Amino acid sequence: MPARKNWVELLTIKSREDNATNLTINNINLSECKSISREMRCDFICNCGVKGNKNIKQIIKTSGLYCKE
């Protein structure tokens, strides 16, 4: 069985790359989350200041932490 992904680390790296802030999952700060799956939704503030909400898998694999603008 493959090793579990460290979603907190992957999201933290992605937020640094995309200059996003205030990452939360179910209104819990990312660093305080215990169990994260790729299907959960993540709230964030993108680099232009707009609040966004995306699926974790989508953030990591395709679109990053950017809003629609």
GIMO-V776636 format. One record per run of one state. SS is the DSSP state (a for helix, b for strand, c for the rest). FROM is the first residue (numbers start at 1). LEN is the number of residues. If there is no record, write none. Layout:
BEGIN
ss: [SS/SS]
from: [FROM/FROM]
len: [LEN/LEN]
END
This chain:
BEGIN
ss: [c/a/c/b/c/b/a/c/b/c/b/a/c]
from: [1/7/19/21/26/28/30/33/41/46/51/56/64]
len: [6/12/2/5/2/2/3/8/5/5/5/8/6]
END
